[in-house]
Amino acid sequence: MTRALLAACIVSVAITSAGNAQSAGSSSGAGTRYTRSQLIQMEAAAHEPAQYSALASYFAQQQTDYLQQAAGEKKEWERRSQNIVGIAAKYPRPVDSARYLYEFYMYKAAEAGTLEGKYSKLAAPATR
C-alpha cells in the first residue's frame, strides 16, 4: 500500500513538473535565438537590405541582453566588494568572478554593438 502511494505521488509530481516546464519554455521566446552555424549561414547568404536589417536587429537584441546581464553582474560585484576577506583570501575570490563576468558581458555587448552597426550600414539604402 505504501509503495503504491509513494509511486502515485512521484508520478503526479513528475507530470506536474513536466507540464510547468513546457509552459515556461514556450512563453520565454521573447527574442529569436540562432546557433553559431545559423548565424554564419545568414551572414553568408545576406545580400539584400532586409536580410541585413534582420541581422542588425538580432545583434541589437543581443547587445541589449548582454547589457542587462552586465548590469546584474555589476550589482553582484558591488555587493561582493563589500564583503572582502583580508590577505588570507584565496584566488579567485567571489568578487573576482563577478568582476570577470561583468567584463565578459560588456565585451560581448560591445562586440554585438559593432556587428549591429555594421549590418545597419549595409541595410541602409546606398545614396549617391
ABEGO torsion letter per residue (X at the ends): XAAAAAAAAAAAAAAAAAAAAAAAAAAABABBBBBAAAAAAAAAABABAAAAAAAAAAAAAAAAAAAAAAAAAAAAAAAAAAABBBAABBOBBAAAAAAAAAAAAAAAAAAAAAAAAAAAAAABBBBX
